Amino acid sequence: MTAFTGFSPQAPAFLAELAANNETAWFNARKDEYRDLIQTPLRQLFVAMTPAMLEIDPGFDASPMGGAVSRIRRDTRFSRDKSPYRIKQWMSFRRAGEGWQNRPAFFLAFAPGGYRFGLGFYAASPATMAELRTAMVARPTAFADAAAVAEEAGFALAGETYRRSRLPKGMDAALPASLHAWFGMKNVYLARERPMDPLFFSPDLAGELVARLGRMAPLYDLLTLQSGRTDRP
C-alpha cells in the first residue's frame, strides 16, 4: 500500500453528495470515486499510524481490512434508518475480540463538515462505567494528572450524561474538581473537534494524530486497567 499523502479536497464534497443521494444506483456509478477519495486514503492513514499506535498497545487490531476501519455499507437490519451507506467515516485503534465496546479505543471520524479524533468507549456498559468510577476513587491523582494532559492536548470530555451525578456522597472535596464531570457520564470519550482545515488534506495529518493521541497513552492505560483488569499483553 502506498504512503498516505492526505485526503483529497474533493472528499468532503463526495460525502455531502452521498448524503443527498444515499441510494444504490447513485453509489454504484461512483464506486471508483469512493475508493480513490475515501477508502484508499483512510486505509493509508491507518497504516501510517499503526507502528506508533502499537507502541501504546501491541494488542491493537492492526489490519486496515478488518473492523478497525469503517466500511461504506451500513448494517440496517435493526435500524429504522434504511439508508444503505455511511456518511461519517471512521477508523479506530482498539483491541479486537468480544466485548470491544467496553474497552477504550483511539479513533478518528470525519463527515462533510469536519473531523474529530480522541479516546474513549464506543458503548460502555453500566458495569464498565461503575468500574471506572471505582477506579477513579481509588486513584484520583493518577486520573486527574492524565486527564489534565489530555485537556492540554486539546481534548474535551464528551458523551451521554446522567441527569444526576454518580459522585459518591461526601467525596466532593476528596476528589479533584476536574474529575467531578466524569461521575455524570453514562458513556465517555475525549475528543478534539476540527473543521475541514488544511491539515486534513496534508500528509502531516498522520504525524499530528499520532502526536496528540500519544499524549493520552497514560489515560488509555488507566482506562484499560481499571479495577484490576489484566487484558493488556
Secondary structure as GFF3:
##gff-version 3
##sequence-region A 1 233
A	DSSP	alpha_helix	11	20	.	.	.	ID=ss1
A	DSSP	alpha_helix	24	28	.	.	.	ID=ss2
A	DSSP	alpha_helix	31	34	.	.	.	ID=ss3
A	DSSP	pi_helix	35	39	.	.	.	ID=ss4
A	DSSP	alpha_helix	40	56	.	.	.	ID=ss5
A	DSSP	beta_strand	89	93	.	.	.	ID=ss6
A	DSSP	three_ten_helix	100	102	.	.	.	ID=ss7
A	DSSP	beta_strand	105	111	.	.	.	ID=ss8
A	DSSP	beta_strand	114	120	.	.	.	ID=ss9
A	DSSP	alpha_helix	126	138	.	.	.	ID=ss10
A	DSSP	alpha_helix	140	152	.	.	.	ID=ss11
A	DSSP	beta_strand	156	158	.	.	.	ID=ss12
A	DSSP	three_ten_helix	177	184	.	.	.	ID=ss13
A	DSSP	beta_strand	189	195	.	.	.	ID=ss14
A	DSSP	three_ten_helix	198	201	.	.	.	ID=ss15
A	DSSP	alpha_helix	204	214	.	.	.	ID=ss16
A	DSSP	alpha_helix	217	224	.	.	.	ID=ss17
A	DSSP	three_ten_helix	226	228	.	.	.	ID=ss18
###
